[in-house]
Amino acid sequence: MSDVEVLDVLYETFQIAVRISLPFLGISLIVGIIVAIFQAATQINEQTMTFVPKLLALLVVLSALGSTDLLMLQEFVRKICGFIAGG
């Protein structure tokens, strides 16, 4: 592999990492802000109140986007294996 091919693979790796993690991080951020506003308004300071809604939201996102993420990772692994087998 040449230097350009290695850089292309690294660029694609970072792109896939962002594409996979961005929905999870975004939903976690939004749910966290909503729960924090609710806690500030009601003056409830319960640790599980921040954890459980985020966990449930992330499970919903995982069930909705899990197959898409898996397909993206499978295509990437096939491409990497092709580079390895091709030399």
Summary of the structure (lengths in Angstrom):
residues: 87
radius of gyration: 18.9
end to end distance: 6.8
largest distance: 61.6
contacts: 195
relative contact order: 0.13
helix: 91%
strand: 0%
